[in-house]
Amino acid sequence: MRRGFVLLLAMLLPTGLITPAEAATGQRLAVGSYPRLVRLENGAYKGRIIAAVSSWDAGGPFVPIYESLNEGSTFRKVGEIRDPEDAQGECCGTLYELPRRLGDLRAGTLLWAASYGQGAGADRRMAIKIWASRDAGRHWTFLSEAARSHNHDGIWEPELIMDAGGTLWLHFGDETEAPRFAQVLNRVGSTDGVNWGTKQATLEIPPDRVRPGMPIVRRLPDGRYYFGYEICNYGDRYCDPYFKISPDGANYGAPGDPGTRVTTASGAYFQHAQTVSLFPGGPNGTRLLMVGQIYTTRQGTPLPNNGQVLLANDNLGTGNWYEVPAPVHVPSAYNNFCPNYSSTLLPVDNGRNVLEIAADYDNGVCTTYFGKGPAS
């Protein structure tokens, strides 16, 4: 699936060229899409919740940074990121807090990674860039360029994770290997956040039309890593969620192995843009909560509670998943790069509740909303 473009959103939405839908529930955060949440676990700002949105204003695409001091009940803007290539488009970013020192970056440093340059025309060379903040998002400095396309094709959806050995990995969707593969998942590693190694294949699934994408990585309490993603155009499946378990965050098995598909006992599943977060709960002490764009039957037909549920699993992904009410409802979620696309979840109130940020159209403008609800 070709990804949503913030540059395109900025051009289309104010003119009303995209049909408005019933707006999501929750409190309004900001104009924009592709929200991300982290709770800071280190340093002087420990405990604060940080949110980021791919947004735009009169100056073009940019990333506003928000902070909550009351477990997601309210947010206030504390900073922003404006990259020199913003005018050519910014897309699908991610937030990550370093859990330990990396080169000159101390534990608690906040990192932002995003795709830049998708609107630069026929000769574009898209890049994934890293920005760093040492004060919980208030001020940002450019850190490095982790990857740049060698051709016109795109590189999308960065995800950062530090492995068990202390290497920082950037996972991303990579279209540059067409026509052999429409898209693959690749990764590059760094031991300082500045210099990045040669890309390595994480998922390459034949035939050429298959598109793994939307990587999400979470470190599990037992030291292993949950690696989630979607696979589009795979057999008769359409952008379904899958996962693998890595023993160390550096190794992900055979690139041709699709992993395990996520469904409920009835066969219901999410189409598009899954994200996963860890919560306390269940017999093993850890509950996985997933949000996706469109909640469908086994046959792929949207269910009546589409846009209103999360999926949970108490066995680190093994077995059937089950429904949990979503704090933010997006009642008209459909295949489009705004409504409920790549929403984000975070445990709050000592894990009793889930904080969600999701996007939906408000009078034709893609807008993010936040809300809290029970985590089980």
C-alpha positions, 0 to 999 in steps of 0.5 A: 500500500502506498503511504499517506503523504503529509505534503499531499494532505497539506495541499488537498485538505484545506480545499475540501477535495477529500470527503469529510467523515464523522469525526472521531471521539476524544479531545482534539490534539492537532491537525495532522496524522500518524501520531506517536506516544512515548513515556520517558523512563530516564533522566530528569523528565522521567514519567512525562508522556511525549506525543508527536504528530506529522502536521503542517501549517502556513510554513508547510509540513512540520512536527509539533511535540506535546507533553502530558504531566497528568497521564494523558488527561491534557497535553501542551505543546513544548517544541517542534521539528522543522527539517530543511526538506520539510517543504518536499514532504515529511511522512510517517515518523516515530519517537524513541527514547534511548534506554542506555547511552549510545555514543555521545547520547545519554540514556533518556535522549529522545529521537525522532525519525521520519521520511523526507522528500517524497514530494520532490518530483521525478528525480527525488531521492527520499531520506530517513533522517534522525533528530535528537532532543536532550530535554524531553522534546523542547529543543531538537538538533539534527543527528544523522541521515540513516538512509537515502534512496538510490533511486526514485522509489520510496523509503517509509515508516521508520522504527527505532529500537536498541538491541540487547547488545546496545546497537540502535536499529532503524527498520523501514519499508523499502521500495527501492528493490523493485521490480524484484520486490514491490517493497521489503523491510530492511534495517540499518544499525548504528553504535553512535546514532550518527554513522549507519551500516549497510542495510540488511534484509528483514523481510523479503517475501515473493512474489514481486507484488507482496509488500511487507511494511509498517514495522513496529518493535517492542522489547518484551519483559523476558528480553526478547523482541516483538516485531510486528508488521503488515503484509499486503498483497500476500495470497488472498490477504490484504494488508494483514498484521503479522509478527515474529519474535526476535531473541535479541533485537538484532536477528529476525530469522529468514527474510522469506518467512512471513511470521505469524498472522494476528486474528481473533478466534472468529477470524476477525483482524485489522487491515492496515497500519497496525501498531502494538504496545505493551501493558501489564496484565494477563497470567504472564504479566504482559498484555499486548494491545494492538490497534489497526485501521479497519476491523474486518471479518474473516472475509475482509468485510468491515464489522459493525464495531470497526474503528471502535476496538483494540485487539489484546493478547496475553501470551506474547502474541501466541494464539487468538487475540480478543477485543478490548474497547478503544478509547478513541472511536473512529466510526468511519475508518476506511482505506485512506491515509487519515482515519484511524491510520497508524494510531498509537497506544500507551499504558497510563494510570499504572496500566489500568487505562490505555491512552490512544491518539487517532486521526480522523477528518474534521470538516475535511481536515485530518485531525488527531484526537486523544482519549483514555479508557480501560486497558482490559 
